[in-house]
Amino acid sequence: MGDRRQQQRRRTYLRGLIAFNQRNSTLECLVRDLSHNGALIAMANTSNLPGTFEIAIHKQGESRPAQMVWLNETRAGIKFTERRSNVISFEAARRIHSLEEERRMLRRRLEDWFL
């Protein structure tokens, strides 16, 4: 069976973090090769890997939505998909959470000060 990739992948050894279940569940992986359209990921066990997820690749800055194309026990081929407009990056979600927590703390201080 021939290689069906549209673009050549470059070999990598990058840490990846897969998020799914509305970002309530994460799995660590190793990105073994990478192209603009997809990647080969390796992990101890692919049985928990969902069909669609987000993947954040270390040193790339933001997460990308992805879909599983194939898998075996320890590796999976994925393709990157279009980002839905209501999805935000891990970094933006962390910042929003931090700002919400700071807002709650300031509100408590004001309530204590006025009471």
N, C-alpha and C positions, 0 to 999 in steps of 0.2 A: 504494500500500500504506500503510495507516494505521500510526500509532505504537502498538506493542503494550506499551509500558512501563506498569507498574502504578503507578509513582510518578514524579513529575517529577524530572528531574535538574537540578542547578545547575551552571552553567559554572564551570570551575576551570582553573587552570594550575599543577598540582602535580607534583613529581617523584615517580616511582614506581620501584620495584625489583621485578622479577618473579623468583621463584626456583622452580626445578624440578629434576628429577633428584636427588632427596633433598638439595636445597639445594647441590648441587655446581655448578650452572649458574645464572647470573643474566643478566638483560637489563634495561637501563634503558628507561624509557618516560615519557611525559608523560600525566598524567590530565587530559583535556580537559573532561569533565563527570562528575558523580558523584551517585548517589542512595544510599539505604539498601540497595537490592538489587543495584546494578551500576554500571558506569562505561563510558565511552568512553576508550580509550587510544590514543595515537599513538606511533609509533616509526619509525625509518628503514626497517626491513624486518620484516614480520611472518612471514616464511617459517620462522623458527626458533621461533615461539611454539607451545608444546604445547597440547593440549586442556584440561588442568587444571594448575594451578600455584598458588603463593601470591603475593600482591602486598602489598608494604609501601608505603604512601602517606605521603610526607613530611608531617609535622605531625599525623599521626593516631595515632602511637604504636605500633601493632602491625600485624603482617601478617594478611591474611585469605585463606582459600582461595577460589579463583575458577575459573570454567569459561568457556571461550570460547563465545560464542553465534554470532558472525559475524566475518568479517574481510575486508579487502581488502589491497592492497599495503602501506599505511602505517598503517592504523587497524584497531581491533578493538573489538567490543562484548563486554563480559564481564558475567557475573552472579556475585555472591558466593554461596558455598555454605556448608553447615554445616561447622564445624571438627570434624575427627575427634579423638577423645579422646587419641590418642597423639601429636598434633602440638603443638609448642610454638612460641612466637613467636621471631623473629630475636633479640630482645634477651635472652630467656631462654637461647637456644642460645649466644650470645656469652658470657654470664655463666658458664654451665656450663663452657665451654671455658676461660675465664680461671681459674676456680677449680680445674679439673683441672690446669692448668699450674702454678699456685701450689702445689698439693698435691705434684706431682712434684718441684718445686724444694725444698720443705721436706723431703721424704723423702730427697733426695740430701744435703742438709745434715746431717740426722740420721745417715745412714749414714757420712758423712765424719767426723762428730764422734765416733761410737762406735768407729770402726775405727782 
